[in-house]
Amino acid sequence: MQPKVSALPVVTLLALCCQHAWAGGIMLYEIGTDNAGLANAGAAARAQGPSTIASNPAGMSYLPGTQITGGLQVLYGNLKFDRDDDTNVAGSGSGNALDPMPGGSFFISHELDDHWSVGFGQYGDFGLAVNYDNEWSGRYFAQNSSLLGLSLVPSVAYRFNEQWSVGVGVTAMYGMLQAQTAIDRSPFGFTDRSDGQFKYKDKDWGFGANVGVIYAPQPGTRIGLAYTSKLDLEFEDGLDVKGDGPLLQRLDGTQTQLDMTVPQTVTLSLFQQLDRQWALLASVNWQDWSEFGEIAVQVDTSANDARSTTVDANYKDTWHLSLGAQFQATPQLLWNFGVAYDSSAVSDGDRTFTVPMAESWRLATGATYALNKVTDVNVSWAMVWLGDMPVDQTKSPSGNRTSGQFDNAWIQAVTGNMTWRF
């Protein structure tokens, strides 16, 4: 059993850990599927493979027989912080905080009869990690942190007729949170002591649902509407605190619970076949980041008492707009193109080092090649441009301040997958 701490104010722990409650919170469209090459355009209406389970389970109604898609991808990018003259903490540069992140996905769908289809999806569409140099000038706000979610989604779809299909999936997300931050043991410069450090780490399951409908008013036209419910994750761990001194020794082992909400989303998509070669795709997506930004924090302050509060990160709901096209260059080769815009969940004044989010533009392309009648291979690429992101954070009461901006930030995804039909 982890030791309790008596009479420890909640605010003391919040100063240490609340910044990490939002570590890496980001919703990913790139999950190792051909959707990456379309920048999410038409995702809820395409219904071109079993990966539709992730974007609209109703799309399984359009898939004959049994189909399997397996995909791999790597995310990499540039996230380097350039400090300005307002920074009053000594230290090195941040380094590139985005390490290459591998990922993968697996989907299977099966047509039971003319009306019913079932399927299963496994993918990671939530989270990102930041890993700064341990001695950088913003180490008292973040050294490294990550929040990752792996979703398991059994699904079922029903096709009423040629126009209407519905689908539902039950989502079980395995969430993993970890954070590591330096502790200033020489506040105000009164002493010359090396930094301390705290670590926080836990895992939890959250449960929700994916629901979707597709309406096809005429052959070649599909309109899809999909909803993913929110998921609640509750992380609890005893703080692992390193460093000499009575205060840090009292903090070590303190049980701290962080409750957060994975955002609910709504997506409206269009797929329009223009002729035998060209198709037009579009999507509008809403994500409920305002609720994700409110973190419930509970700290055990004695053997019989726990103090709770809610930290509001001032997050805003976001909107995604995407437009894409498909070109059937040959009977075997299909080209995908897409461009997208995402609004920012935070203003410049609320941006943190743990979640350096901003409005972004996506540019994507990909190609699917039919090896034979039952096997396709796809390779896709997407560039997410974040641009310059200013951050200015100050610790209270020490007054430690790190100010500057991330210059020309970007993330790229390279994806490869194969689909088999039986």
C-alpha positions as CSV (number, residue, x, y, z in Angstrom):
1,M,0.0,0.0,0.0
2,Q,1.3,3.5,-0.9
3,P,1.8,5.8,2.1
4,K,-0.7,8.6,2.7
5,V,0.3,12.2,3.4
6,S,-1.3,14.1,6.2
7,A,-2.4,17.8,5.8
8,L,-0.9,18.2,2.4
9,P,-2.8,20.9,0.5
10,V,-4.2,19.9,-2.8
11,V,-2.7,22.9,-4.5
12,T,0.8,21.7,-3.8
13,L,0.2,18.6,-5.9
14,L,-1.6,20.5,-8.6
15,A,1.5,22.7,-9.0
16,L,3.4,19.5,-9.7
17,C,1.0,17.3,-11.7
18,C,-1.9,19.1,-13.3
19,Q,0.0,20.2,-16.4
20,H,0.3,16.5,-17.2
21,A,-3.4,15.8,-17.1
22,W,-3.6,16.8,-20.7
23,A,-0.4,15.1,-21.9
24,G,-0.4,14.4,-25.6
25,G,-4.2,14.7,-25.9
26,I,-4.8,14.6,-29.7
27,M,-7.3,12.8,-31.9
28,L,-5.6,11.1,-34.8
29,Y,-7.1,10.4,-38.3
30,E,-3.9,8.5,-39.2
31,I,-4.3,4.9,-37.9
32,G,-2.5,2.8,-40.5
33,T,-5.3,2.9,-43.1
34,D,-5.9,4.4,-46.6
35,N,-7.9,7.1,-45.0
36,A,-4.6,8.8,-44.2
37,G,-4.1,9.6,-47.9
38,L,-7.4,11.4,-48.0
39,A,-6.9,13.6,-45.0
40,N,-10.1,12.1,-43.5
41,A,-12.2,13.3,-46.5
42,G,-15.3,11.2,-46.9
43,A,-14.4,9.0,-44.0
44,A,-18.0,8.4,-42.8
45,A,-19.3,7.7,-46.3
46,R,-16.6,5.8,-48.3
47,A,-17.3,2.3,-47.1
48,Q,-14.4,0.9,-49.2
49,G,-12.9,-1.6,-46.8
50,P,-13.3,-3.0,-43.2
51,S,-11.4,0.1,-41.8
52,T,-14.8,1.8,-42.1
53,I,-15.4,0.3,-38.6
54,A,-13.3,3.2,-37.2
55,S,-15.1,5.9,-39.1
56,N,-18.7,4.6,-39.6
57,P,-19.6,1.0,-38.8
58,A,-22.6,1.3,-41.2
59,G,-20.2,1.0,-44.0
60,M,-19.7,-2.7,-43.4
61,S,-23.1,-3.2,-45.2
62,Y,-21.3,-2.4,-48.5
63,L,-18.6,-5.0,-48.1
64,P,-19.3,-8.4,-49.6
65,G,-17.9,-11.7,-48.1
66,T,-15.1,-11.5,-45.6
67,Q,-12.5,-8.8,-45.7
68,I,-9.4,-8.2,-43.6
69,T,-7.2,-5.1,-43.5
70,G,-3.9,-4.9,-41.6
71,G,-1.8,-1.7,-41.5
72,L,1.4,-0.3,-40.1
73,Q,2.5,3.3,-39.9
74,V,5.1,5.6,-38.3
75,L,4.5,9.2,-37.0
76,Y,7.5,11.5,-36.9
77,G,7.9,15.3,-36.8
78,N,9.6,18.5,-35.8
79,L,8.7,20.0,-32.4
80,K,11.6,22.2,-31.2
81,F,11.2,25.1,-28.7
82,D,13.1,28.3,-29.2
83,R,13.3,30.3,-25.9
84,D,13.2,34.1,-25.8
85,D,14.7,36.6,-23.4
86,D,11.7,36.4,-20.9
87,T,12.9,32.9,-19.9
88,N,14.5,33.0,-16.5
89,V,15.4,29.3,-16.1
90,A,18.8,28.1,-17.1
91,G,19.0,25.0,-19.2
92,S,19.6,23.5,-22.6
93,G,17.4,23.6,-25.6
94,S,14.3,21.4,-25.8
95,G,15.6,19.1,-28.6
96,N,13.0,17.5,-30.9
97,A,10.2,16.6,-28.5
98,L,8.6,14.2,-31.1
99,D,10.2,10.8,-31.2
100,P,9.2,8.5,-34.1
101,M,6.1,6.7,-33.0
102,P,5.2,3.3,-34.7
103,G,1.5,2.2,-34.8
104,G,-0.7,-0.3,-36.4
105,S,-4.3,-1.4,-36.9
106,F,-6.4,-4.5,-37.8
107,F,-9.9,-4.8,-39.1
108,I,-12.1,-7.7,-40.2
109,S,-15.7,-7.6,-41.6
110,H,-18.0,-10.5,-42.5
111,E,-21.3,-10.4,-44.4
112,L,-23.8,-12.7,-42.7
113,D,-26.6,-12.3,-45.3
114,D,-28.2,-9.6,-47.4
115,H,-28.9,-7.4,-44.4
116,W,-26.5,-8.2,-41.5
117,S,-22.7,-7.7,-41.3
118,V,-20.4,-8.0,-38.3
119,G,-16.8,-6.9,-37.7
120,F,-14.0,-6.1,-35.4
121,G,-11.4,-3.3,-35.3
122,Q,-8.3,-2.7,-33.3
123,Y,-6.5,0.7,-33.7
124,G,-5.0,3.6,-31.8
125,D,-6.6,6.9,-32.7
126,F,-6.0,8.9,-29.5
127,G,-2.9,10.4,-28.0
128,L,0.6,11.6,-28.8
129,A,3.8,11.8,-26.7
130,V,6.3,14.6,-26.1
131,N,9.9,13.8,-24.9
132,Y,12.0,16.9,-24.1
133,D,15.7,16.8,-23.1
134,N,15.8,16.3,-19.3
135,E,17.9,19.4,-18.7
136,W,16.0,21.8,-21.0
137,S,14.8,25.2,-19.7
138,G,11.2,24.1,-19.5
139,R,11.9,21.0,-17.4
140,Y,9.8,22.3,-14.4
141,F,6.8,22.1,-16.7
142,A,7.5,18.9,-18.6
143,Q,10.3,16.5,-19.3
144,N,8.3,13.8,-21.0
145,S,4.7,12.8,-21.0
146,S,2.3,10.7,-23.0
147,L,-1.4,9.8,-23.2
148,L,-2.1,6.9,-25.5
149,G,-5.4,5.0,-26.2
150,L,-5.8,1.6,-27.9
151,S,-9.4,0.9,-29.1
152,L,-11.0,-2.5,-29.5
153,V,-14.3,-2.2,-31.4
154,P,-16.6,-5.2,-32.1
155,S,-19.3,-3.9,-34.5
156,V,-22.5,-4.8,-36.3
157,A,-24.3,-3.3,-39.3
158,Y,-27.7,-3.7,-40.8
159,R,-28.8,-2.7,-44.3
160,F,-32.5,-1.9,-44.6
161,N,-32.5,-1.5,-48.4
162,E,-30.5,0.0,-51.2
163,Q,-30.7,3.5,-49.6
164,W,-30.3,3.0,-45.8
165,S,-27.7,1.3,-43.6
166,V,-27.0,1.6,-39.9
167,G,-24.2,0.4,-37.7
168,V,-23.0,0.4,-34.1
169,G,-19.8,-0.6,-32.4
170,V,-18.9,-1.0,-28.7
171,T,-15.6,0.7,-28.0
172,A,-13.2,-0.5,-25.2
173,M,-10.2,1.8,-25.0
174,Y,-7.1,0.9,-23.1
175,G,-5.6,4.2,-21.9
176,M,-2.0,4.7,-20.8
177,L,-0.8,7.9,-19.1
178,Q,2.7,8.7,-17.9
179,A,4.4,12.0,-17.0
180,Q,7.9,13.0,-15.7
181,T,8.8,16.5,-14.5
182,A,11.7,18.1,-12.8
183,I,11.2,19.7,-9.4
184,D,13.1,22.9,-8.5
185,R,14.9,22.4,-5.2
186,S,16.4,25.9,-5.3
187,P,13.5,28.2,-5.8
188,F,14.3,31.9,-5.8
189,G,18.0,31.0,-6.1
190,F,18.5,30.9,-2.3
191,T,20.3,27.6,-2.4
192,D,22.4,25.6,-4.9
193,R,20.7,22.1,-5.0
194,S,20.2,19.8,-7.8
195,D,16.7,19.2,-9.2
196,G,14.3,16.7,-7.9
197,Q,11.9,14.8,-10.1
198,F,8.4,13.2,-10.0
199,K,6.9,10.5,-12.1
200,Y,3.3,9.5,-12.5
201,K,2.1,6.4,-14.4
202,D,-1.1,4.4,-14.7
203,K,-3.4,2.5,-17.1
204,D,-7.2,2.3,-17.3
205,W,-10.1,1.0,-19.5
206,G,-12.8,3.3,-20.8
207,F,-16.0,2.3,-22.6
208,G,-18.1,3.9,-25.2
209,A,-19.9,3.5,-28.6
210,N,-19.6,4.3,-32.3
211,V,-22.9,4.8,-34.1
212,G,-23.4,5.6,-37.8
213,V,-25.8,5.8,-40.7
214,I,-25.3,5.9,-44.4
215,Y,-27.9,7.2,-46.9
216,A,-27.5,6.5,-50.6
217,P,-30.1,8.6,-52.5
218,Q,-28.8,7.2,-55.9
219,P,-26.0,4.9,-57.2
220,G,-22.6,6.5,-56.7
221,T,-23.8,8.9,-54.0
222,R,-23.4,8.2,-50.2
223,I,-23.9,10.5,-47.3
224,G,-22.6,9.3,-43.9
225,L,-23.2,10.5,-40.4
226,A,-21.2,9.0,-37.5
227,Y,-21.0,9.7,-33.8
228,T,-18.4,8.4,-31.3
229,S,-19.3,8.8,-27.6
230,K,-17.1,10.2,-25.0
231,L,-14.9,7.8,-22.9
232,D,-14.0,8.3,-19.3
233,L,-10.5,7.3,-18.1
234,E,-9.5,7.3,-14.4
235,F,-5.8,7.2,-13.6
236,E,-4.6,6.6,-10.1
237,D,-1.0,6.3,-8.9
238,G,1.3,7.1,-6.0
239,L,3.7,9.9,-7.0
240,D,7.2,8.6,-7.5
241,V,9.3,11.5,-6.1
242,K,13.0,11.7,-6.2
243,G,15.1,14.2,-4.3
244,D,16.3,15.0,-0.7
245,G,14.3,17.2,1.7
246,P,11.3,16.8,4.0
247,L,8.7,18.2,1.5
248,L,9.7,15.8,-1.3
249,Q,9.8,12.9,1.1
250,R,6.3,13.7,2.2
251,L,5.1,13.9,-1.5
252,D,6.6,10.5,-2.3
253,G,3.9,7.9,-2.7
254,T,1.0,10.3,-2.4
255,Q,-2.1,8.7,-4.1
256,T,-3.3,11.0,-6.9
257,Q,-6.3,10.3,-9.2
258,L,-6.8,12.1,-12.5
259,D,-10.1,11.7,-14.3
260,M,-10.3,12.8,-17.9
261,T,-12.7,12.5,-20.8
262,V,-11.8,11.4,-24.4
263,P,-13.8,13.7,-26.6
264,Q,-17.0,12.8,-28.3
265,T,-17.1,13.4,-32.0
266,V,-19.6,13.9,-34.9
267,T,-18.7,13.4,-38.5
268,L,-20.7,14.2,-41.6
269,S,-19.2,12.9,-44.9
270,L,-20.0,12.8,-48.6
271,F,-18.8,10.3,-51.3
272,Q,-19.8,11.2,-54.9
273,Q,-18.7,9.2,-57.8
274,L,-18.4,11.7,-60.7
275,D,-17.6,9.2,-63.5
276,R,-15.7,6.0,-64.1
277,Q,-12.4,7.5,-63.0
278,W,-13.1,10.4,-60.5
279,A,-14.8,10.5,-57.1
280,L,-15.2,13.6,-54.9
281,L,-15.1,13.3,-51.1
282,A,-15.7,15.7,-48.2
283,S,-16.1,15.7,-44.4
284,V,-17.1,18.0,-41.6
285,N,-16.1,16.9,-38.1
286,W,-16.8,18.3,-34.6
287,Q,-14.8,17.3,-31.5
288,D,-15.8,18.0,-27.9
289,W,-12.4,19.2,-26.5
290,S,-13.9,21.6,-24.0
291,E,-14.9,18.6,-21.8
292,F,-11.6,17.0,-22.3
293,G,-9.9,20.1,-20.9
294,E,-11.7,19.8,-17.5
295,I,-9.7,17.4,-15.4
296,A,-11.0,16.1,-12.0
297,V,-8.1,15.7,-9.6
298,Q,-8.4,13.9,-6.2
299,V,-5.5,13.7,-3.7
300,D,-5.3,11.6,-0.6
301,T,-4.4,14.0,2.1
302,S,-4.7,11.7,5.1
303,A,-5.7,8.1,5.9
304,N,-9.4,9.2,6.1
305,D,-9.6,12.2,3.8
306,A,-9.3,13.0,0.2
307,R,-9.4,16.5,-1.4
308,S,-10.8,17.0,-4.9
309,T,-10.8,19.8,-7.4
310,T,-11.3,20.4,-11.1
311,V,-8.6,21.9,-13.3
312,D,-9.9,23.8,-16.3
313,A,-7.4,24.0,-19.2
314,N,-9.7,26.4,-21.1
315,Y,-10.0,24.0,-24.0
316,K,-12.4,24.8,-26.9
317,D,-14.3,22.5,-29.2
318,T,-12.7,22.0,-32.5
319,W,-13.9,21.7,-36.2
320,H,-12.4,19.7,-39.0
321,L,-13.0,20.4,-42.7
322,S,-11.6,18.2,-45.4
323,L,-11.9,17.8,-49.2
324,G,-10.5,14.9,-51.2
325,A,-10.6,13.1,-54.5
326,Q,-10.0,9.6,-55.9
327,F,-8.7,8.9,-59.4
328,Q,-8.8,5.4,-60.9
329,A,-5.7,5.8,-63.1
330,T,-5.8,2.1,-64.3
331,P,-8.0,-0.9,-63.4
332,Q,-5.4,-1.7,-60.8
333,L,-4.2,1.7,-59.5
334,L,-6.3,4.1,-57.4
335,W,-4.9,7.5,-56.4
336,N,-6.1,9.3,-53.3
337,F,-5.6,13.1,-52.6
338,G,-6.8,15.2,-49.6
339,V,-6.5,18.5,-47.8
340,A,-7.9,19.4,-44.4
341,Y,-8.1,22.1,-41.8
342,D,-8.5,21.6,-38.0
343,S,-9.2,24.5,-35.6
344,S,-7.2,24.7,-32.4
345,A,-8.4,23.5,-29.0
346,V,-6.4,26.1,-27.2
347,S,-5.6,29.8,-27.7
348,D,-2.0,31.0,-27.6
349,G,-2.3,32.1,-23.9
350,D,-3.5,28.6,-22.8
351,R,-1.1,26.5,-24.7
352,T,1.2,24.3,-22.6
353,F,4.4,22.4,-23.1
354,T,2.6,19.1,-22.5
355,V,0.1,19.7,-25.3
356,P,1.5,22.2,-27.8
357,M,-1.7,22.1,-30.0
358,A,-2.6,24.6,-32.6
359,E,-4.7,25.0,-35.7
360,S,-3.4,22.7,-38.4
361,W,-3.4,22.0,-42.1
362,R,-3.2,18.5,-43.6
363,L,-1.9,17.6,-47.0
364,A,-2.2,14.0,-48.0
365,T,-1.9,11.5,-50.8
366,G,-1.8,7.8,-51.3
367,A,-2.1,4.9,-53.8
368,T,-3.9,1.6,-53.7
369,Y,-2.7,-1.1,-56.1
370,A,-4.7,-4.3,-56.8
371,L,-2.2,-7.2,-56.8
372,N,-5.1,-9.5,-57.9
373,K,-8.8,-9.7,-57.6
374,V,-8.7,-10.4,-53.8
375,T,-5.6,-8.5,-52.6
376,D,-4.9,-4.8,-52.4
377,V,-1.9,-2.9,-51.1
378,N,-1.9,0.7,-50.1
379,V,0.8,3.3,-49.3
380,S,-0.2,6.7,-47.9
381,W,1.5,9.9,-46.7
382,A,0.2,12.8,-44.7
383,M,1.8,16.1,-43.6
384,V,0.2,17.9,-40.6
385,W,1.5,21.6,-40.5
386,L,1.2,23.3,-37.1
387,G,3.5,26.3,-37.8
388,D,4.7,28.6,-35.0
389,M,3.2,27.9,-31.6
390,P,4.1,30.4,-28.8
391,V,4.1,29.2,-25.2
392,D,4.6,31.2,-22.0
393,Q,4.3,29.4,-18.7
394,T,5.2,30.6,-15.2
395,K,5.4,28.5,-12.0
396,S,3.9,29.8,-8.9
397,P,5.2,30.6,-6.3
398,S,8.8,30.1,-7.6
399,G,8.3,32.4,-10.6
400,N,10.1,30.0,-12.9
401,R,9.2,31.2,-16.4
402,T,9.8,29.6,-19.8
403,S,8.8,31.7,-22.8
404,G,9.3,31.4,-26.5
405,Q,7.8,29.4,-29.3
406,F,7.9,26.2,-31.3
407,D,9.1,27.1,-34.7
408,N,7.7,25.6,-37.9
409,A,6.2,22.5,-36.1
410,W,5.0,19.6,-38.2
411,I,4.1,15.9,-38.0
412,Q,4.2,13.4,-40.9
413,A,2.7,10.0,-41.1
414,V,3.7,7.2,-43.5
415,T,1.3,4.3,-43.7
416,G,1.2,1.0,-45.4
417,N,-1.6,-1.6,-45.4
418,M,-3.0,-4.6,-47.2
419,T,-6.6,-5.8,-47.7
420,W,-7.6,-9.4,-48.4
421,R,-11.1,-10.5,-49.6
422,F,-12.5,-14.0,-49.2
